[in-house]
Amino acid sequence: MSSGRQRSFTRFKPKPVRGQGHWPLMLAVASVLFGAGCDVAPRTEPDQNDEKVARPGTASEWAELARTQNHRLQLLDLFTTAGTITIDMRDDEDRLQREQADHRIWRGGASKSAIKISKLGSTLVSAAWNGPRWWIFDESGDEVTLQVRSIDARSTARGTDRLLAPPILMAMIGLVPFPATAPEDFVGVGDGFRFTLRGIEVGDGGERVFFPGNAEILVRRPLDGPASVRLRDESGAEVAWSELTRVDSVDRIGSPPGAWPRVPHRIEIHRDRGERLVMSLDAPLAGGRISDRLFDLDVQIERSNPVRIDEIRGLEEE
């Protein structure tokens, strides 16, 4: 990184820039999708499967479930999609407000992903992950700012701002690998399964990404992947929960239609008090070409020319 740019090793809180009309939308995206540092009360509504009798899952059932999910992710290694985002968020007077924007998502393998959110052709926020670290550019103001985070246990173990991490977003939309060994709470529920992931292995180097709490996953049809993901903090309170619906096959270049992977085409991420974010995945494609420049931080810095870089490598520097 250029030595001429400012680096701050304190927690970064961007401020609105005068004359920028898209700032409320950027705040809405951050708050509803990523938590924005707010405490969220546990969800009290019962899941439709909670009333069914749960039974212990077997080792063979987990082996087949993990094999199916991880094979699905292999078919989605090079995955792109675009669509719309609708955000329902409460304002300072507790009134629900609605904002809309467009998004693009890229998945470049087990440890590479990126998302861009824009409105009327102007980028508001872009984030990416390349294994060792992840970053987010705030491009909603007149000047671009950048946050960089190291992906290691110390810098991802706590803090709701960790929900900004693209690997956490990938988990919330169901693109998360399942470990070889079944979780302790793996149970069969109705025709599906439920279990909790407390960490996920990503990348060829074995980097371990920890959720800020736990992710409870419900799978109804193994070929479809997760049907819902509930992210909880250490106290058990729900930070956010996602519902993944309208599952359909994805065109995959080089594979016959019968071998195409399946993904949800509608994603709802909920928070407390009726706040939610709805994402559509329109015309997703797997097996295509994705530029490595999306996951190259130096290239993205050169593109955006941020005036401030906030870099945190570990908790000891916060």
C-alpha positions as CSV (number, residue, x, y, z in Angstrom):
1,M,0.0,0.0,0.0
2,S,1.1,3.5,-0.7
3,S,2.9,5.2,2.2
4,G,1.2,8.5,1.3
5,R,-2.2,7.3,2.4
6,Q,-3.3,7.5,6.0
7,R,-3.6,4.3,8.0
8,S,-5.5,4.2,11.2
9,F,-5.4,1.3,13.6
10,T,-8.5,2.3,15.5
11,R,-12.0,1.2,14.9
12,F,-13.3,3.1,11.9
13,K,-16.7,4.8,11.8
14,P,-17.3,6.5,8.5
15,K,-19.2,9.8,8.6
16,P,-21.7,11.1,6.1
17,V,-20.3,13.5,3.5
18,R,-22.2,16.7,2.7
19,G,-24.1,16.6,-0.5
20,Q,-24.2,12.8,-0.8
21,G,-27.8,11.5,-1.3
22,H,-27.0,7.8,-1.1
23,W,-25.7,7.7,2.5
24,P,-29.0,6.6,4.1
25,L,-29.0,3.6,1.7
26,M,-25.4,2.7,2.6
27,L,-26.2,2.8,6.3
28,A,-29.3,0.7,5.7
29,V,-27.3,-2.0,3.9
30,A,-24.7,-2.0,6.7
31,S,-27.2,-2.1,9.5
32,V,-29.6,-4.7,8.2
33,L,-27.2,-7.0,6.4
34,F,-24.3,-6.8,8.8
35,G,-25.7,-5.8,12.2
36,A,-23.9,-2.4,12.4
37,G,-23.0,-3.0,16.0
38,C,-26.6,-3.1,17.4
39,D,-27.8,-5.6,20.0
40,V,-30.6,-7.8,18.7
41,A,-33.1,-9.6,21.0
42,P,-33.6,-13.4,20.5
43,R,-36.2,-14.3,18.0
44,T,-39.3,-15.7,19.8
45,E,-41.3,-17.1,16.9
46,P,-41.0,-20.9,16.6
47,D,-39.6,-22.3,13.5
48,Q,-42.0,-24.5,11.6
49,N,-39.8,-27.5,12.3
50,D,-39.4,-26.8,16.0
51,E,-42.6,-28.7,16.8
52,K,-41.4,-31.8,15.1
53,V,-39.7,-34.5,17.0
54,A,-35.9,-34.3,16.6
55,R,-33.9,-37.4,16.5
56,P,-30.1,-37.9,16.7
57,G,-28.5,-37.8,13.3
58,T,-26.3,-40.7,12.2
59,A,-22.7,-40.7,11.1
60,S,-23.7,-42.0,7.6
61,E,-26.4,-39.3,7.3
62,W,-23.8,-36.6,8.1
63,A,-21.2,-38.1,5.7
64,E,-23.8,-38.0,2.9
65,L,-24.9,-34.5,3.8
66,A,-21.4,-33.1,4.0
67,R,-20.4,-34.8,0.7
68,T,-23.4,-33.4,-1.1
69,Q,-22.9,-29.8,0.2
70,N,-19.2,-29.8,-0.5
71,H,-19.6,-31.2,-4.0
72,R,-22.2,-28.5,-4.6
73,L,-19.7,-25.8,-3.5
74,Q,-17.1,-27.3,-5.9
75,L,-19.5,-26.8,-8.8
76,L,-20.0,-23.2,-7.6
77,D,-16.3,-22.4,-7.3
78,L,-16.6,-19.9,-10.1
79,F,-20.0,-18.3,-9.5
80,T,-21.4,-15.0,-10.4
81,T,-24.8,-13.4,-10.0
82,A,-26.6,-10.0,-10.0
83,G,-29.9,-8.8,-8.7
84,T,-31.7,-6.3,-6.6
85,I,-31.7,-5.6,-2.8
86,T,-34.7,-4.2,-1.0
87,I,-34.0,-3.0,2.6
88,D,-36.7,-2.4,5.2
89,M,-35.1,-0.4,8.1
90,R,-36.5,1.6,11.0
91,D,-35.5,5.3,11.2
92,D,-34.8,7.4,14.2
93,E,-38.6,7.8,14.8
94,D,-39.1,4.0,14.7
95,R,-40.8,4.1,11.3
96,L,-40.0,1.4,8.7
97,Q,-38.4,2.9,5.6
98,R,-37.7,1.1,2.4
99,E,-34.6,1.5,0.2
100,Q,-33.7,-0.3,-3.0
101,A,-30.3,-0.9,-4.8
102,D,-28.6,-3.4,-7.1
103,H,-25.9,-5.9,-6.2
104,R,-23.4,-8.2,-7.9
105,I,-21.7,-11.2,-6.2
106,W,-18.7,-13.1,-7.2
107,R,-17.4,-16.4,-5.7
108,G,-13.9,-17.2,-6.9
109,G,-13.3,-20.4,-4.9
110,A,-13.4,-21.6,-1.3
111,S,-11.6,-18.5,0.0
112,K,-12.4,-15.7,-2.5
113,S,-15.6,-13.8,-2.7
114,A,-16.8,-10.2,-3.5
115,I,-19.9,-8.1,-3.4
116,K,-20.7,-4.7,-4.8
117,I,-23.8,-2.7,-4.0
118,S,-24.8,0.2,-6.3
119,K,-27.7,2.5,-7.1
120,L,-28.3,4.2,-10.4
121,G,-25.0,3.0,-11.7
122,S,-23.0,4.5,-8.8
123,T,-21.1,2.1,-6.4
124,L,-22.0,2.6,-2.8
125,V,-20.0,-0.1,-1.1
126,S,-17.8,-3.0,-2.3
127,A,-16.3,-5.8,-0.2
128,A,-14.0,-8.7,-1.0
129,W,-12.2,-11.6,0.7
130,N,-9.1,-13.4,-0.6
131,G,-8.2,-15.8,2.2
132,P,-5.7,-14.0,4.5
133,R,-7.8,-10.8,4.8
134,W,-11.0,-9.1,3.8
135,W,-11.8,-5.5,3.1
136,I,-14.7,-3.1,2.4
137,F,-14.6,0.2,0.4
138,D,-17.2,2.9,1.4
139,E,-17.7,4.7,-1.9
140,S,-20.9,6.4,-1.0
141,G,-19.4,9.8,-0.2
142,D,-17.3,12.3,-2.2
143,E,-14.2,10.5,-0.8
144,V,-13.5,6.8,-0.7
145,T,-12.5,5.1,2.6
146,L,-11.2,1.6,3.1
147,Q,-11.3,-0.9,6.0
148,V,-9.0,-3.9,6.0
149,R,-9.3,-6.9,8.3
150,S,-7.1,-9.9,8.8
151,I,-8.8,-13.2,8.8
152,D,-7.4,-15.0,11.8
153,A,-9.0,-16.2,15.1
154,R,-8.0,-13.1,17.0
155,S,-9.4,-10.5,14.6
156,T,-12.6,-12.3,13.8
157,A,-13.5,-13.8,17.2
158,R,-15.6,-10.9,18.5
159,G,-17.4,-7.8,17.5
160,T,-20.5,-7.4,15.4
161,D,-18.5,-5.5,12.8
162,R,-17.1,-9.0,11.9
163,L,-20.4,-9.6,10.1
164,L,-19.0,-7.4,7.3
165,A,-16.7,-10.2,6.4
166,P,-17.6,-11.7,3.0
167,P,-17.1,-15.3,4.3
168,I,-19.8,-14.7,6.9
169,L,-22.1,-13.3,4.2
170,M,-21.4,-16.4,2.1
171,A,-22.4,-18.6,5.0
172,M,-25.6,-16.5,5.5
173,I,-26.6,-17.3,1.9
174,G,-25.8,-21.0,2.3
175,L,-22.4,-21.2,0.5
176,V,-20.6,-22.6,3.5
177,P,-18.6,-25.9,3.6
178,F,-19.6,-28.6,6.1
179,P,-16.8,-30.2,8.2
180,A,-15.9,-33.9,7.9
181,T,-17.1,-34.6,11.5
182,A,-20.7,-34.1,12.4
183,P,-21.4,-31.3,14.9
184,E,-22.4,-32.4,18.4
185,D,-26.0,-31.1,18.0
186,F,-26.6,-32.7,14.6
187,V,-30.2,-33.9,14.5
188,G,-32.8,-35.1,12.1
189,V,-35.9,-32.8,12.0
190,G,-38.8,-34.0,9.9
191,D,-37.4,-34.7,6.5
192,G,-34.3,-32.5,7.1
193,F,-31.5,-31.8,9.4
194,R,-30.4,-29.1,11.9
195,F,-27.0,-28.4,13.4
196,T,-24.7,-25.6,14.5
197,L,-21.4,-24.6,13.0
198,R,-19.0,-22.8,15.4
199,G,-16.3,-22.3,12.8
200,I,-15.6,-23.0,9.1
201,E,-12.5,-24.2,7.4
202,V,-11.7,-22.1,4.3
203,G,-8.9,-22.0,1.7
204,D,-6.2,-24.4,0.7
205,G,-4.0,-23.1,3.5
206,G,-6.4,-24.2,6.2
207,E,-7.3,-20.7,7.5
208,R,-10.0,-21.0,10.0
209,V,-12.8,-18.3,10.0
210,F,-14.8,-18.1,13.2
211,F,-18.3,-16.8,13.3
212,P,-18.9,-14.2,16.0
213,G,-21.0,-16.7,17.9
214,N,-22.7,-19.7,16.3
215,A,-24.5,-20.4,13.0
216,E,-27.5,-22.7,13.3
217,I,-28.2,-24.3,9.9
218,L,-31.4,-26.0,8.7
219,V,-31.2,-28.3,5.6
220,R,-34.4,-29.6,4.1
221,R,-33.2,-31.1,0.9
222,P,-29.4,-31.8,0.7
223,L,-29.2,-31.0,-3.0
224,D,-30.6,-27.5,-2.3
225,G,-28.1,-26.7,0.5
226,P,-29.1,-24.8,3.6
227,A,-32.7,-23.6,3.8
228,S,-32.0,-21.1,6.7
229,V,-29.1,-19.9,8.7
230,R,-29.4,-18.3,12.2
231,L,-26.4,-16.3,13.4
232,R,-26.3,-16.1,17.2
233,D,-23.9,-14.3,19.6
234,E,-22.1,-15.9,22.5
235,S,-25.2,-15.4,24.8
236,G,-27.5,-17.2,22.4
237,A,-29.3,-14.1,21.1
238,E,-30.0,-14.0,17.4
239,V,-28.0,-11.4,15.5
240,A,-29.6,-12.2,12.2
241,W,-31.3,-15.0,10.4
242,S,-31.6,-15.8,6.7
243,E,-34.3,-17.6,4.8
244,L,-33.2,-19.1,1.5
245,T,-36.1,-19.9,-1.0
246,R,-36.9,-20.2,-4.7
247,V,-34.2,-22.8,-5.1
248,D,-33.4,-23.7,-8.7
249,S,-30.6,-25.0,-10.8
250,V,-27.8,-22.8,-12.0
251,D,-26.4,-22.9,-15.5
252,R,-22.8,-24.3,-15.2
253,I,-20.6,-24.0,-18.2
254,G,-19.2,-27.3,-19.3
255,S,-21.7,-29.4,-17.4
256,P,-24.9,-31.1,-18.7
257,P,-28.2,-29.7,-17.2
258,G,-28.7,-32.8,-15.0
259,A,-25.4,-32.0,-13.2
260,W,-26.1,-28.3,-12.6
261,P,-25.9,-27.2,-8.9
262,R,-28.8,-25.6,-7.2
263,V,-28.9,-22.3,-5.3
264,P,-31.6,-20.1,-3.7
265,H,-32.8,-17.3,-6.0
266,R,-34.3,-15.3,-3.2
267,I,-32.6,-14.5,0.1
268,E,-34.2,-12.8,3.1
269,I,-31.9,-11.6,5.9
270,H,-33.9,-10.6,9.0
271,R,-33.2,-8.6,12.1
272,D,-35.3,-7.5,15.0
273,R,-38.2,-5.1,14.9
274,G,-39.2,-6.1,11.4
275,E,-36.0,-5.0,9.7
276,R,-35.0,-7.1,6.8
277,L,-33.0,-7.3,3.6
278,V,-34.3,-9.2,0.5
279,M,-31.8,-10.2,-2.2
280,S,-32.7,-11.6,-5.6
281,L,-30.2,-13.7,-7.5
282,D,-31.1,-13.1,-11.2
283,A,-29.6,-15.3,-13.9
284,P,-26.7,-16.8,-11.8
285,L,-23.9,-18.6,-13.7
286,A,-21.3,-21.1,-12.6
287,G,-18.1,-22.2,-14.2
288,G,-17.4,-18.9,-16.0
289,R,-14.4,-16.6,-15.9
290,I,-13.9,-14.3,-12.9
291,S,-11.0,-11.8,-12.9
292,D,-8.5,-12.2,-10.1
293,R,-8.4,-8.4,-9.9
294,L,-11.6,-8.5,-7.9
295,F,-9.6,-10.2,-5.1
296,D,-6.4,-8.2,-5.3
297,L,-6.4,-5.5,-2.7
298,D,-3.6,-3.5,-4.3
299,V,-5.4,-3.4,-7.6
300,Q,-8.6,-2.3,-5.9
301,I,-6.8,0.5,-3.9
302,E,-5.4,1.7,-7.2
303,R,-8.9,1.7,-8.7
304,S,-10.6,3.5,-5.9
305,N,-7.8,5.7,-4.5
306,P,-9.1,5.8,-0.9
307,V,-8.2,8.8,1.2
308,R,-8.1,6.8,4.4
309,I,-7.2,3.2,5.1
310,D,-8.1,1.6,8.4
311,E,-6.2,-1.6,8.8
312,I,-6.5,-4.0,11.8
313,R,-4.4,-7.2,11.8
314,G,-5.4,-8.5,15.2
315,L,-7.1,-7.7,18.5
316,E,-3.9,-6.5,20.1
317,E,-3.9,-3.5,17.6
318,E,-7.5,-2.5,18.2
